Amino acid sequence: MNYRELLKDKARAVQTAGIFMFSAALPFSVTFIQGGILLFMAAGLWRRWKESNIKTIPAELSGNPLAVPWAVYFAAGLLAALAGINPAKSIVALNSDLLTFVSFAALCLFLEPEQRGLAVKVYLTSICVAAILGAGQSVYGLINAQDIRAHATSHPVRLGEIMIIGLALALSRLSAPETLSPRVKKVLYATALIILSTIILSQTRGAYLGAAFVFASLLIIRKPPKRVILAFVTAALILGAAISSLNPEIHRKISSIYGGVNSAVNSGVQAPDQSVNTRLILWKTGFAMIKDRPVLGAGPSNVKRLFPAYCAKPYPEDTVWGSLHNIYIHQAAERGLVGLGALFLLFGGMFVTALRSFRARPSDLTLWALAVMPAWFVMNMTEISFQHVHTSYAVFFALAVSITVAKPKGY
């Protein structure tokens, strides 16, 4: 891959700088994520204008595999906004939905093979840096007899989710180890082990479930040799046991997953800790909101405004919550069952697109998008990751990469 070729043309150089900024910032900075993608998009339009083929963009956008599901999702959000309790605020909140799709569409339109290869390498390197930083924080706590969850520059839960997307990429890159040089193979093995350690040290139960779904997906797809995935499953168990022996809190978090699920299913079972209890209260509050406005909801970005009316004091953790910590309950409360149906349509479209890309061109990068989807859907059951830039843009980046790889012109 000749990166010098990317710098010969000014517009292409700017575009490459934009995708470099975007991919490097994904684990760290919302500002630089959005700045990078806007720079990439502007340069892409500039190049199209110079090449006199900018008029083809509307047709290409309509041909995007998520164009229809996203249009339905956006229309459902707009309808909920207009019928909600604060239309002006809700309509403004829809700007983030629009920007997310425009960013995804721009990646599908303008991402070229050389830029794609660079962006994926930069992203995985950035994930590794965040993992080392997060693991270092937690190890520092262990040395000083403090319980510090790995968090890097964000919240521990967010870091855990970010690491799951990186784990799927690292393992997908190892899907054909015989094609890798010994040096690259060692780097990828080390990267995956560092990411696994950081996931454990983040003490994030949603990420633990996410890791299990990544492993399960790769074993079901059977593209990577089973010996590779089973080796990492074994490594995860050994690392989990070893780290748990140093920090009993991690052992408690892992062992309480069953208790948390049981308390969510059986109302008579006590939650294993405050974190689970908080989520159960938030979900119950969300169901009460849905019951009062089942069809179109209260409108996007209105959970926090309604929260005091639906949650009895004292509020969980003495906080007026703006997130119900479950994307499906959260969106149903804000957008009604119509909006929830549109969200399912969009998520289904994402999975089908990843599956079609993988079938059209099985490779490490199309495998990445397919492997990460089930884990992401599951993690959204305890968080609203779909509405967080760090995770949603990374997942859409993986999906756009798989789409561009699967194009007839090749990898």
C-alpha positions as CSV (number, residue, x, y, z in Angstrom):
1,M,0.0,0.0,0.0
2,N,1.6,3.3,-1.2
3,Y,0.5,6.0,1.2
4,R,2.4,8.6,-0.7
5,E,-0.1,8.4,-3.5
6,L,-2.8,9.6,-1.1
7,L,-0.9,12.9,-0.6
8,K,-0.3,13.8,-4.3
9,D,-3.7,15.4,-4.7
10,K,-4.6,18.1,-2.2
11,A,-8.3,17.1,-1.9
12,R,-7.3,13.5,-1.4
13,A,-4.7,14.5,1.2
14,V,-7.3,16.5,3.1
15,Q,-9.7,13.5,2.9
16,T,-7.0,11.2,4.2
17,A,-6.3,13.6,7.1
18,G,-10.0,13.6,7.9
19,I,-10.3,9.8,8.0
20,F,-7.1,9.6,10.0
21,M,-8.5,12.1,12.6
22,F,-11.8,10.3,12.7
23,S,-10.4,6.8,13.2
24,A,-7.8,7.9,15.8
25,A,-10.4,9.8,17.8
26,L,-13.0,7.1,18.0
27,P,-12.0,5.8,21.4
28,F,-11.3,9.2,22.8
29,S,-13.0,12.4,21.6
30,V,-16.4,13.2,20.2
31,T,-15.2,16.6,19.0
32,F,-12.4,15.1,16.9
33,I,-14.6,12.2,15.7
34,Q,-17.1,14.7,14.3
35,G,-14.5,17.1,13.1
36,G,-12.6,14.3,11.3
37,I,-15.7,12.9,9.6
38,L,-16.8,16.4,8.5
39,L,-13.4,17.1,7.0
40,F,-13.5,13.7,5.3
41,M,-16.9,14.5,3.9
42,A,-16.1,18.0,2.7
43,A,-12.9,16.7,0.9
44,G,-14.9,13.9,-0.7
45,L,-17.4,16.4,-2.1
46,W,-14.6,18.6,-3.2
47,R,-13.0,15.7,-5.1
48,R,-16.4,14.8,-6.7
49,W,-16.8,18.4,-7.8
50,K,-13.4,18.5,-9.3
51,E,-14.1,15.2,-11.1
52,S,-17.5,16.6,-12.3
53,N,-19.5,13.6,-11.0
54,I,-21.1,15.2,-7.9
55,K,-24.5,14.8,-9.6
56,T,-24.4,11.1,-9.0
57,I,-24.4,11.4,-5.2
58,P,-28.2,11.5,-4.7
59,A,-28.6,8.3,-6.6
60,E,-25.8,6.7,-4.7
61,L,-27.3,7.8,-1.4
62,S,-30.7,6.3,-2.3
63,G,-28.8,3.1,-3.2
64,N,-27.3,2.8,0.3
65,P,-28.4,-0.4,1.9
66,L,-29.6,1.5,5.0
67,A,-31.2,4.4,3.2
68,V,-34.8,3.0,3.6
69,P,-34.5,1.7,7.2
70,W,-32.9,5.0,8.2
71,A,-35.5,7.1,6.4
72,V,-38.2,5.1,8.3
73,Y,-36.4,5.5,11.6
74,F,-35.9,9.3,11.0
75,A,-39.6,9.7,10.0
76,A,-40.8,7.9,13.1
77,G,-38.6,10.1,15.2
78,L,-39.9,13.2,13.5
79,L,-43.5,12.1,14.1
80,A,-42.8,11.4,17.7
81,A,-41.2,14.8,18.0
82,L,-44.2,16.6,16.6
83,A,-46.6,14.7,18.8
84,G,-44.4,14.9,21.9
85,I,-44.4,17.2,24.9
86,N,-41.7,19.6,23.6
87,P,-41.5,19.5,19.8
88,A,-38.9,22.2,19.4
89,K,-36.4,20.4,21.7
90,S,-37.1,17.0,20.1
91,I,-36.6,18.3,16.6
92,V,-33.3,19.7,17.5
93,A,-32.3,16.4,19.1
94,L,-33.0,14.7,15.8
95,N,-30.0,16.5,14.3
96,S,-27.7,13.8,15.8
97,D,-29.7,11.1,14.0
98,L,-29.3,12.9,10.7
99,L,-25.6,13.6,11.2
100,T,-25.0,9.9,12.1
101,F,-26.6,8.7,8.8
102,V,-24.8,11.4,6.8
103,S,-21.5,10.4,8.3
104,F,-22.2,6.7,7.6
105,A,-23.3,7.5,4.0
106,A,-20.1,9.6,3.4
107,L,-17.9,6.7,4.6
108,C,-19.8,4.4,2.1
109,L,-19.4,6.9,-0.7
110,F,-15.9,8.2,-0.3
111,L,-13.8,5.6,1.5
112,E,-11.2,4.1,-0.8
113,P,-9.1,0.9,-0.3
114,E,-5.9,2.7,0.6
115,Q,-7.6,5.0,3.0
116,R,-9.6,2.1,4.4
117,G,-6.5,0.1,5.2
118,L,-4.9,3.1,6.9
119,A,-8.1,4.0,8.9
120,V,-8.5,0.4,10.2
121,K,-4.8,0.3,11.3
122,V,-5.1,3.7,13.0
123,Y,-8.3,2.7,14.7
124,L,-6.9,-0.5,16.1
125,T,-3.8,1.3,17.2
126,S,-5.9,3.9,19.0
127,I,-8.0,1.1,20.6
128,C,-4.7,-0.4,21.9
129,V,-3.6,2.9,23.3
130,A,-6.9,3.4,25.1
131,A,-6.7,-0.2,26.4
132,I,-3.1,0.3,27.8
133,L,-4.2,3.6,29.4
134,G,-7.3,2.0,31.0
135,A,-5.4,-1.1,32.2
136,G,-2.7,1.1,33.6
137,Q,-5.2,3.0,35.7
138,S,-6.6,-0.2,37.1
139,V,-3.2,-1.7,37.8
140,Y,-2.1,1.5,39.6
141,G,-5.2,1.1,41.8
142,L,-4.3,-2.5,42.6
143,I,-0.7,-1.5,43.5
144,N,-2.1,1.2,45.9
145,A,-4.9,-1.0,47.3
146,Q,-7.6,1.0,45.5
147,D,-10.5,-0.2,43.4
148,I,-10.1,1.8,40.2
149,R,-12.0,0.6,37.1
150,A,-10.3,1.0,33.8
151,H,-11.8,4.0,32.1
152,A,-9.1,5.7,30.0
153,T,-10.6,9.1,29.0
154,S,-14.2,8.1,29.4
155,H,-16.6,6.2,31.7
156,P,-15.7,2.6,32.5
157,V,-18.9,1.3,30.9
158,R,-18.2,3.3,27.8
159,L,-14.6,2.0,27.7
160,G,-15.8,-1.6,28.0
161,E,-18.1,-1.1,25.1
162,I,-15.4,0.5,23.0
163,M,-13.1,-2.4,23.8
164,I,-15.6,-4.9,22.5
165,I,-15.7,-3.3,19.1
166,G,-11.8,-3.4,19.1
167,L,-11.8,-7.0,20.3
168,A,-14.0,-8.0,17.3
169,L,-11.6,-6.3,14.9
170,A,-8.5,-7.8,16.4
171,L,-10.0,-11.3,16.4
172,S,-11.3,-10.8,12.8
173,R,-7.9,-9.8,11.6
174,L,-6.6,-13.1,13.1
175,S,-9.3,-15.0,11.1
176,A,-6.7,-16.2,8.6
177,P,-3.5,-16.4,10.7
178,E,-1.7,-18.3,7.9
179,T,-1.9,-15.2,5.7
180,L,-0.2,-13.0,8.3
181,S,3.5,-12.4,8.8
182,P,4.9,-13.7,12.1
183,R,5.4,-10.1,13.3
184,V,1.9,-9.0,12.5
185,K,0.5,-12.1,14.0
186,K,2.4,-11.4,17.3
187,V,1.2,-7.8,17.4
188,L,-2.4,-8.9,16.9
189,Y,-2.3,-11.6,19.5
190,A,-0.7,-9.1,22.0
191,T,-3.3,-6.4,21.1
192,A,-6.2,-8.8,21.6
193,L,-4.9,-9.9,25.0
194,I,-4.4,-6.3,26.1
195,I,-8.0,-5.5,25.0
196,L,-9.3,-8.6,26.9
197,S,-7.5,-7.5,30.0
198,T,-8.9,-4.0,29.8
199,I,-12.5,-5.4,29.3
200,I,-12.1,-7.4,32.5
201,L,-10.6,-4.4,34.4
202,S,-13.4,-2.1,33.3
203,Q,-15.7,-4.2,35.6
204,T,-18.5,-3.7,33.0
205,R,-21.0,-6.6,33.0
206,G,-22.4,-5.5,29.6
207,A,-19.0,-5.7,28.1
208,Y,-18.5,-9.2,29.6
209,L,-21.7,-10.3,27.9
210,G,-20.5,-8.5,24.7
211,A,-17.2,-10.4,24.7
212,A,-19.1,-13.7,25.1
213,F,-21.3,-12.8,22.1
214,V,-18.2,-11.9,20.0
215,F,-16.7,-15.3,20.8
216,A,-19.9,-17.1,20.1
217,S,-20.5,-15.2,16.8
218,L,-17.0,-16.1,15.5
219,L,-17.4,-19.7,16.5
220,I,-20.8,-19.9,14.7
221,I,-19.6,-18.1,11.6
222,R,-16.6,-20.5,11.6
223,K,-14.4,-18.2,9.4
224,P,-11.6,-18.1,12.0
225,P,-10.1,-21.5,13.0
226,K,-11.8,-22.7,16.1
227,R,-8.4,-23.2,17.8
228,V,-7.7,-19.4,17.6
229,I,-11.1,-18.4,19.2
230,L,-11.0,-21.2,21.7
231,A,-7.5,-20.1,22.7
232,F,-8.8,-16.6,23.4
233,V,-11.8,-17.9,25.3
234,T,-9.3,-19.8,27.5
235,A,-7.1,-16.8,27.8
236,A,-10.2,-14.7,28.9
237,L,-11.1,-17.2,31.6
238,I,-7.5,-17.4,32.9
239,L,-7.1,-13.6,32.8
240,G,-10.5,-13.2,34.5
241,A,-9.5,-15.7,37.3
242,A,-6.1,-14.2,37.8
243,I,-7.3,-10.6,37.9
244,S,-10.3,-11.5,40.1
245,S,-7.9,-13.1,42.6
246,L,-6.2,-9.7,42.9
247,N,-9.4,-7.7,43.0
248,P,-12.4,-9.4,44.5
249,E,-14.7,-6.7,43.2
250,I,-14.2,-8.1,39.7
251,H,-15.1,-11.6,40.8
252,R,-18.2,-10.2,42.4
253,K,-19.2,-8.4,39.2
254,I,-18.7,-11.5,37.0
255,S,-20.5,-13.8,39.4
256,S,-23.4,-11.3,39.8
257,I,-24.4,-11.4,36.1
258,Y,-26.8,-14.3,36.7
259,G,-28.2,-12.6,39.8
260,G,-28.8,-9.4,37.8
261,V,-30.6,-11.3,35.0
262,N,-32.6,-13.2,37.6
263,S,-33.7,-10.0,39.4
264,A,-34.7,-8.5,36.1
265,V,-36.9,-11.5,35.2
266,N,-38.3,-12.2,38.7
267,S,-39.5,-9.1,40.5
268,G,-39.4,-10.9,43.8
269,V,-35.6,-11.5,43.6
270,Q,-33.4,-8.8,45.1
271,A,-30.9,-7.1,42.8
272,P,-27.2,-8.1,43.6
273,D,-26.0,-4.5,43.9
274,Q,-26.9,-0.9,43.5
275,S,-25.9,-0.7,39.8
276,V,-28.4,-3.5,38.9
277,N,-31.1,-2.1,41.2
278,T,-30.7,1.4,39.6
279,R,-31.3,-0.1,36.1
280,L,-34.3,-2.0,37.3
281,I,-35.8,1.2,38.7
282,L,-35.0,3.0,35.4
283,W,-36.6,0.3,33.3
284,K,-39.7,0.3,35.5
285,T,-39.9,4.0,35.1
286,G,-39.5,3.7,31.4
287,F,-42.4,1.1,31.2
288,A,-44.6,3.6,33.1
289,M,-43.8,6.3,30.5
290,I,-44.5,3.8,27.7
291,K,-47.9,2.9,29.3
292,D,-49.0,6.5,29.2
293,R,-47.8,7.2,25.7
294,P,-47.6,3.9,23.9
295,V,-47.9,4.9,20.2
296,L,-45.6,7.9,19.7
297,G,-44.0,8.4,23.1
298,A,-43.0,11.7,24.7
299,G,-40.7,12.8,22.0
300,P,-36.9,12.5,21.6
301,S,-34.8,13.9,24.4
302,N,-37.6,14.1,26.9
303,V,-36.9,11.3,29.4
304,K,-35.2,13.6,31.8
305,R,-38.0,16.1,31.8
306,L,-40.6,13.4,32.6
307,F,-38.4,11.4,35.0
308,P,-39.6,13.2,38.3
309,A,-43.2,12.6,37.4
310,Y,-42.7,8.8,36.9
311,C,-40.1,7.9,39.5
312,A,-40.8,8.0,43.2
313,K,-38.3,9.7,45.5
314,P,-35.6,9.1,46.6
315,Y,-34.3,8.8,43.0
316,P,-31.7,6.1,42.3
317,E,-28.3,7.5,43.2
318,D,-30.1,10.8,44.0
319,T,-30.1,11.6,40.2
320,V,-32.7,12.8,37.8
321,W,-31.9,10.5,34.9
322,G,-32.0,11.3,31.3
323,S,-31.1,7.8,30.2
324,L,-33.1,4.6,30.9
325,H,-30.0,2.5,30.4
326,N,-31.7,0.3,27.8
327,I,-32.0,1.6,24.3
328,Y,-35.1,-0.4,23.5
329,I,-37.0,0.8,26.6
330,H,-35.5,4.3,26.2
331,Q,-36.6,4.8,22.6
332,A,-40.0,3.3,23.2
333,A,-40.5,5.8,26.0
334,E,-39.4,8.7,23.8
335,R,-40.7,7.5,20.3
336,G,-43.4,5.0,21.2
337,L,-43.9,1.6,19.8
338,V,-43.8,3.1,16.3
339,G,-40.3,4.4,17.0
340,L,-39.3,1.1,18.6
341,G,-40.4,-0.8,15.5
342,A,-38.4,1.6,13.3
343,L,-35.3,1.0,15.5
344,F,-35.7,-2.8,15.1
345,L,-36.0,-2.3,11.3
346,L,-32.8,-0.3,11.4
347,F,-30.9,-2.8,13.5
348,G,-32.2,-5.6,11.3
349,G,-31.0,-3.8,8.3
350,M,-27.6,-3.3,9.8
351,F,-27.3,-7.0,10.5
352,V,-28.5,-8.1,7.1
353,T,-26.1,-5.6,5.4
354,A,-23.2,-7.0,7.4
355,L,-24.2,-10.6,6.5
356,R,-24.6,-9.8,2.8
357,S,-21.2,-8.1,2.7
358,F,-19.6,-11.1,4.4
359,R,-21.2,-13.5,2.0
360,A,-20.3,-11.4,-1.0
361,R,-16.6,-11.2,0.0
362,P,-15.5,-13.1,3.1
363,S,-12.6,-11.3,4.6
364,D,-11.3,-10.1,7.9
365,L,-13.0,-6.7,7.5
366,T,-16.5,-8.0,6.5
367,L,-16.2,-10.5,9.4
368,W,-15.5,-7.6,11.8
369,A,-18.9,-5.9,11.1
370,L,-20.8,-9.2,11.2
371,A,-19.1,-10.3,14.5
372,V,-19.7,-7.1,16.3
373,M,-23.4,-6.7,15.6
374,P,-24.9,-9.3,18.0
375,A,-22.6,-8.1,20.8
376,W,-23.7,-4.5,20.2
377,F,-27.4,-5.3,20.2
378,V,-26.9,-7.1,23.5
379,M,-24.9,-4.3,25.1
380,N,-27.7,-1.9,24.2
381,M,-29.9,-3.8,26.6
382,T,-28.1,-2.2,29.6
383,E,-27.0,1.0,28.0
384,I,-28.1,3.4,25.2
385,S,-24.9,2.9,23.2
386,F,-26.7,3.6,19.9
387,Q,-27.0,7.2,21.1
388,H,-23.3,7.5,22.1
389,V,-20.9,8.7,19.5
390,H,-17.8,6.7,20.6
391,T,-19.7,3.4,20.1
392,S,-22.3,4.1,17.4
393,Y,-19.8,5.7,15.0
394,A,-17.4,2.9,15.5
395,V,-20.0,0.3,14.6
396,F,-21.2,2.3,11.6
397,F,-17.5,2.6,10.6
398,A,-17.2,-1.2,10.7
399,L,-20.3,-1.5,8.6
400,A,-19.2,1.1,6.1
401,V,-15.8,-0.7,5.8
402,S,-17.6,-4.0,5.1
403,I,-19.8,-2.4,2.4
404,T,-16.8,-0.9,0.6
405,V,-14.8,-4.1,0.8
406,A,-17.8,-6.0,-0.7
407,K,-18.0,-3.7,-3.7
408,P,-17.3,-5.4,-7.0
409,K,-14.1,-3.4,-7.6
410,G,-12.6,-5.3,-4.7
411,Y,-10.4,-4.9,-1.6
